Amino acid sequence: MRDAVIVDAVRTPLAKGRPGGAYAQVHPVELHAHVLRALVDRTGLDPAEVDDVVGGAVGQVGEQSGNTTRFAALAAGFPESVPGVTVDRQCGSSQQALSFAAQGVVAGAYDIAIASGVESMSRIPIGSQALVDGVRQDVAGPSVAGRYAPGLVPQGVSAELIARRWDLSRTQLDEFALASHQKAAAAWADGRFAAEVAPLKSPRADGSLERLETDETIRPGTTAEALAGLRPAFADPRWTERFGDIDWTVTAGNASPYNDGAAALLVTTSEVAAAHGWTPRARVHTATATGDDPVLMLTGIIPATAKVLARAGLSLSDIDAFEVNEAFASVVLAWIAETGADPARVNVHGGAISIGHPLGASGARLATTLLGVLDRTGGRYGLQTMCEAGGTANATIVERIAP
């Protein structure tokens, strides 16, 4: 039986995904190529042996289009013989890339693969792929609009509907966000992220080079009072007309920011790893994807968690660490309430609200961080799950391999 093991994982520090962010002058292909080169440097991998680079990206338009993963491999100096493919499962794109890489290795289609992801939200703003000549297009089509009449809603409205369904208050959302920043700041201060990050020197608007050492959107000094002072981000009478009373609790402070970043993982079999002298860090134990209500949209992580545990033959109590993407605080809090997971094991180094959410790179970033948490704590099983636009979700369980 072939297995799929992760030899190593690396990410960039995450930057603000807006003009003025540390990577705003960096082409997304170069950002992606940086982590591919870093993975080669860290492992001694001969790039010519890579059977495929499977990369995630959400904004596949402009500089991030045209199978951007293939260009990243070329930019990283990989031989022309190494192919690349770009996956779009929205925010779960690079988590799905990891699933595809692992499936290919187990099936024997690959001996060595790289799973990766990138997103440059400063250069490819969110939603750009749905714009034509500045006009937002109907990406779902009339049949979907008819099935979910009068149509789907923005993710922020979905986050509000989740807060209402699970009776989550503004105070609870803000407290969760504050804890995310505190945990992430503490993790950096304690050196817990150092082993997973490959800093990148990037040009600024004035032509100078600056090396980003830490995640740019963590706010160590934020307070409950500062978060409480932020205005609701999605309040709109048309949604009240459709759904009834909404408390409007979601703000820029208890939601993930826009970010630029990239991450990559080296995936192979135990036998190939041994032949190369690599010590694998973890095994991809089980990976699933599922769908859920596309109006609530972000709740798919609940059935995805149940599905992956059932398929793995494990229970929630077997999991030593969870990484649940913090697209919005309400999403993670609803997941905790529904699953009964121990909050102390969830996003122990903070999450996307503080560290950042560079869409197509986030699944690979979560996996990279999860491996570090398991290494530090000595835990055996880690589970990561990612909510995604359109009502899908990925869930993956990895098993740490003790050295």
GIDABEL-V799599 format. One record per residue. N is the residue number from 0. RES is the residue in three letters. SS is DSSP state (h for helix, s for strand, l for the rest). OMEGA is omega as a letter, one per 40 degrees, with the letter a starting at -180 (999 if undefined). NEAR is the number of other C-alpha atoms within 10 Angstrom. Layout:
N_RES_SS_OMEGA_NEAR / N_RES_SS_OMEGA_NEAR
This chain:
0_MET_l_i_5 / 1_ARG_l_i_13 / 2_ASP_l_i_18 / 3_ALA_l_i_27 / 4_VAL_s_i_30 / 5_ILE_s_a_31 / 6_VAL_s_i_20 / 7_ASP_s_a_21 / 8_ALA_s_a_30 / 9_VAL_s_i_26 / 10_ARG_s_i_33 / 11_THR_l_i_27 / 12_PRO_l_a_27 / 13_LEU_l_a_30 / 14_ALA_s_i_30 / 15_LYS_s_a_25 / 16_GLY_l_a_28 / 17_ARG_l_i_19 / 18_PRO_l_a_13 / 19_GLY_l_i_13 / 20_GLY_l_a_20 / 21_ALA_l_a_28 / 22_TYR_l_a_30 / 23_ALA_l_i_24 / 24_GLN_l_a_17 / 25_VAL_l_i_19 / 26_HIS_l_a_15 / 27_PRO_h_i_29 / 28_VAL_h_i_24 / 29_GLU_h_i_18 / 30_LEU_h_i_25 / 31_HIS_h_a_31 / 32_ALA_h_a_27 / 33_HIS_h_a_24 / 34_VAL_h_i_29 / 35_LEU_h_i_30 / 36_ARG_h_a_20 / 37_ALA_h_i_21 / 38_LEU_h_i_24 / 39_VAL_h_a_16 / 40_ASP_h_a_11 / 41_ARG_h_a_12 / 42_THR_h_a_16 / 43_GLY_l_i_12 / 44_LEU_l_i_16 / 45_ASP_l_a_11 / 46_PRO_h_a_22 / 47_ALA_h_a_11 / 48_GLU_h_a_15 / 49_VAL_l_a_22 / 50_ASP_l_i_20 / 51_ASP_s_i_23 / 52_VAL_s_a_27 / 53_VAL_s_a_27 / 54_GLY_s_i_36 / 55_GLY_s_i_37 / 56_ALA_l_a_33 / 57_VAL_l_a_30 / 58_GLY_l_a_25 / 59_GLN_l_a_21 / 60_VAL_l_i_18 / 61_GLY_h_a_12 / 62_GLU_h_a_14 / 63_GLN_h_a_22 / 64_SER_l_i_17 / 65_GLY_l_a_13 / 66_ASN_l_a_17 / 67_THR_h_i_25 / 68_THR_h_i_28 / 69_ARG_h_a_23 / 70_PHE_h_i_22 / 71_ALA_h_i_25 / 72_ALA_h_i_26 / 73_LEU_h_i_18 / 74_ALA_h_i_18 / 75_ALA_l_i_21 / 76_GLY_l_i_13 / 77_PHE_l_i_22 / 78_PRO_l_i_15 / 79_GLU_l_a_10 / 80_SER_l_a_13 / 81_VAL_l_a_16 / 82_PRO_l_i_17 / 83_GLY_s_i_21 / 84_VAL_s_a_16 / 85_THR_s_a_24 / 86_VAL_s_i_24 / 87_ASP_l_i_17 / 88_ARG_l_a_22 / 89_GLN_h_a_21 / 90_CYS_h_i_27 / 91_GLY_h_a_32 / 92_SER_h_a_30 / 93_SER_h_i_36 / 94_GLN_h_i_34 / 95_GLN_h_i_32 / 96_ALA_h_i_31 / 97_LEU_h_i_31 / 98_SER_h_a_23 / 99_PHE_h_i_19 / 100_ALA_h_a_30 / 101_ALA_h_i_32 / 102_GLN_h_i_18 / 103_GLY_h_i_20 / 104_VAL_h_a_22 / 105_VAL_h_a_19 / 106_ALA_h_a_14 / 107_GLY_l_i_13 / 108_ALA_l_i_14 / 109_TYR_l_i_19 / 110_ASP_l_i_23 / 111_ILE_s_i_25 / 112_ALA_s_i_28 / 113_ILE_s_i_27 / 114_ALA_s_a_28 / 115_SER_s_i_38 / 116_GLY_s_a_39 / 117_VAL_s_i_39 / 118_GLU_s_i_32 / 119_SER_s_a_35 / 120_MET_l_i_29 / 121_SER_l_a_24 / 122_ARG_l_i_22 / 123_ILE_l_a_22 / 124_PRO_l_a_16 / 125_ILE_l_a_17 / 126_GLY_l_a_13 / 127_SER_h_a_18 / 128_GLN_h_a_18 / 129_ALA_h_a_15 / 130_LEU_s_i_13 / 131_VAL_s_a_9 / 132_ASP_l_i_6 / 133_GLY_l_a_8 / 134_VAL_s_i_9 / 135_ARG_s_a_12 / 136_GLN_l_i_13 / 137_ASP_l_a_10 / 138_VAL_l_a_10 / 139_ALA_l_i_11 / 140_GLY_h_a_10 / 141_PRO_h_a_12 / 142_SER_h_i_10 / 143_VAL_h_i_14 / 144_ALA_h_i_13 / 145_GLY_h_a_11 / 146_ARG_h_a_10 / 147_TYR_l_a_14 / 148_ALA_l_e_10 / 149_PRO_l_i_10 / 150_GLY_l_i_15 / 151_LEU_l_a_19 / 152_VAL_l_i_15 / 153_PRO_l_a_13 / 154_GLN_h_i_21 / 155_GLY_h_i_22 / 156_VAL_h_i_22 / 157_SER_h_i_22 / 158_ALA_h_i_27 / 159_GLU_h_i_24 / 160_LEU_h_i_23 / 161_ILE_h_i_21 / 162_ALA_h_i_26 / 163_ARG_h_a_17 / 164_ARG_h_a_11 / 165_TRP_l_i_15 / 166_ASP_l_i_12 / 167_LEU_l_a_18 / 168_SER_l_i_16 / 169_ARG_h_i_21 / 170_THR_h_i_13 / 171_GLN_h_a_17 / 172_LEU_h_a_25 / 173_ASP_h_i_26 / 174_GLU_h_i_17 / 175_PHE_h_i_22 / 176_ALA_h_i_28 / 177_LEU_h_i_24 / 178_ALA_h_i_19 / 179_SER_h_i_27 / 180_HIS_h_a_25 / 181_GLN_h_a_20 / 182_LYS_h_a_20 / 183_ALA_h_i_26 / 184_ALA_h_i_21 / 185_ALA_h_i_15 / 186_ALA_h_i_16 / 187_TRP_h_a_16 / 188_ALA_h_a_11 / 189_ASP_l_i_10 / 190_GLY_l_a_9 / 191_ARG_l_i_16 / 192_PHE_l_a_20 / 193_ALA_h_a_16 / 194_ALA_h_a_13 / 195_GLU_h_a_19 / 196_VAL_s_i_22 / 197_ALA_l_a_21 / 198_PRO_l_a_19 / 199_LEU_s_i_18 / 200_LYS_s_a_15 / 201_SER_s_a_18 / 202_PRO_s_i_16 / 203_ARG_l_a_16 / 204_ALA_l_a_13 / 205_ASP_l_i_6 / 206_GLY_l_i_9 / 207_SER_l_i_9 / 208_LEU_s_i_13 / 209_GLU_s_a_13 / 210_ARG_s_i_13 / 211_LEU_s_a_18 / 212_GLU_l_a_17 / 213_THR_l_i_19 / 214_ASP_l_a_24 / 215_GLU_l_a_19 / 216_THR_l_i_23 / 217_ILE_l_a_26 / 218_ARG_l_a_17 / 219_PRO_l_a_15 / 220_GLY_l_a_10 / 221_THR_l_a_14 / 222_THR_l_i_16 / 223_ALA_h_a_14 / 224_GLU_h_i_9 / 225_ALA_h_i_12 / 226_LEU_h_a_20 / 227_ALA_h_a_18 / 228_GLY_l_a_10 / 229_LEU_l_a_15 / 230_ARG_l_i_14 / 231_PRO_s_a_19 / 232_ALA_l_a_15 / 233_PHE_l_a_19 / 234_ALA_l_a_18 / 235_ASP_l_a_12 / 236_PRO_h_a_12 / 237_ARG_h_i_9 / 238_TRP_h_i_14 / 239_THR_h_i_13 / 240_GLU_h_a_10 / 241_ARG_h_a_9 / 242_PHE_h_a_10 / 243_GLY_l_a_10 / 244_ASP_l_i_12 / 245_ILE_l_a_17 / 246_ASP_l_a_16 / 247_TRP_l_a_22 / 248_THR_l_a_26 / 249_VAL_l_i_26 / 250_THR_s_i_24 / 251_ALA_l_a_16 / 252_GLY_l_i_24 / 253_ASN_l_i_28 / 254_ALA_s_i_25 / 255_SER_l_i_23 / 256_PRO_l_i_22 / 257_TYR_l_a_23 / 258_ASN_s_i_31 / 259_ASP_s_i_32 / 260_GLY_s_i_30 / 261_ALA_s_i_35 / 262_ALA_s_a_39 / 263_ALA_s_i_35 / 264_LEU_s_i_30 / 265_LEU_s_a_26 / 266_VAL_s_i_31 / 267_THR_s_i_27 / 268_THR_l_i_25 / 269_SER_h_a_19 / 270_GLU_h_i_15 / 271_VAL_h_i_14 / 272_ALA_h_a_18 / 273_ALA_h_a_11 / 274_ALA_h_i_9 / 275_HIS_h_a_12 / 276_GLY_l_i_11 / 277_TRP_l_i_17 / 278_THR_l_a_17 / 279_PRO_l_i_22 / 280_ARG_l_a_20 / 281_ALA_s_i_24 / 282_ARG_s_i_22 / 283_VAL_s_a_21 / 284_HIS_s_a_20 / 285_THR_s_i_21 / 286_ALA_s_a_26 / 287_THR_s_i_19 / 288_ALA_s_i_23 / 289_THR_s_i_17 / 290_GLY_s_i_19 / 291_ASP_l_a_20 / 292_ASP_l_a_13 / 293_PRO_l_i_21 / 294_VAL_l_i_20 / 295_LEU_l_i_23 / 296_MET_l_a_26 / 297_LEU_l_a_32 / 298_THR_l_a_27 / 299_GLY_h_i_28 / 300_ILE_h_i_31 / 301_ILE_h_i_24 / 302_PRO_h_i_21 / 303_ALA_h_i_25 / 304_THR_h_i_26 / 305_ALA_h_a_16 / 306_LYS_h_a_18 / 307_VAL_h_i_24 / 308_LEU_h_i_22 / 309_ALA_h_a_13 / 310_ARG_h_i_13 / 311_ALA_h_a_15 / 312_GLY_l_a_10 / 313_LEU_l_i_14 / 314_SER_l_a_11 / 315_LEU_h_a_16 / 316_SER_h_i_9 / 317_ASP_h_a_14 / 318_ILE_l_a_20 / 319_ASP_l_a_19 / 320_ALA_s_i_26 / 321_PHE_s_i_25 / 322_GLU_s_a_27 / 323_VAL_s_a_24 / 324_ASN_l_a_29 / 325_GLU_l_i_27 / 326_ALA_l_i_26 / 327_PHE_s_i_30 / 328_ALA_h_a_29 / 329_SER_h_a_33 / 330_VAL_h_a_26 / 331_VAL_h_i_26 / 332_LEU_h_i_21 / 333_ALA_h_i_22 / 334_TRP_h_i_20 / 335_ILE_h_a_16 / 336_ALA_h_a_13 / 337_GLU_h_a_12 / 338_THR_h_a_15 / 339_GLY_l_i_11 / 340_ALA_l_i_16 / 341_ASP_l_a_15 / 342_PRO_h_a_14 / 343_ALA_h_i_9 / 344_ARG_h_a_15 / 345_VAL_s_i_20 / 346_ASN_l_a_24 / 347_VAL_l_i_19 / 348_HIS_l_a_25 / 349_GLY_l_a_27 / 350_GLY_l_a_27 / 351_ALA_l_i_30 / 352_ILE_l_i_29 / 353_SER_l_a_29 / 354_ILE_l_i_28 / 355_GLY_l_a_30 / 356_HIS_l_i_32 / 357_PRO_l_a_31 / 358_LEU_h_a_31 / 359_GLY_h_i_36 / 360_ALA_h_a_34 / 361_SER_h_i_31 / 362_GLY_h_i_35 / 363_ALA_h_i_30 / 364_ARG_h_i_34 / 365_LEU_h_i_27 / 366_ALA_h_i_29 / 367_THR_h_i_23 / 368_THR_h_a_25 / 369_LEU_h_i_24 / 370_LEU_h_i_23 / 371_GLY_h_i_21 / 372_VAL_h_i_23 / 373_LEU_h_i_23 / 374_ASP_h_a_17 / 375_ARG_h_a_10 / 376_THR_h_a_10 / 377_GLY_l_i_13 / 378_GLY_l_a_18 / 379_ARG_l_a_17 / 380_TYR_s_i_22 / 381_GLY_s_i_25 / 382_LEU_s_i_27 / 383_GLN_s_i_24 / 384_THR_s_a_28 / 385_MET_s_i_32 / 386_CYS_s_a_29 / 387_GLU_s_i_26 / 388_ALA_l_a_18 / 389_GLY_l_i_22 / 390_GLY_l_i_19 / 391_THR_s_i_25 / 392_ALA_s_i_30 / 393_ASN_s_i_29 / 394_ALA_s_a_31 / 395_THR_s_i_27 / 396_ILE_s_i_25 / 397_VAL_s_i_24 / 398_GLU_s_a_22 / 399_ARG_s_i_24 / 400_ILE_l_a_18 / 401_ALA_l_a_13 / 402_PRO_l_999_8
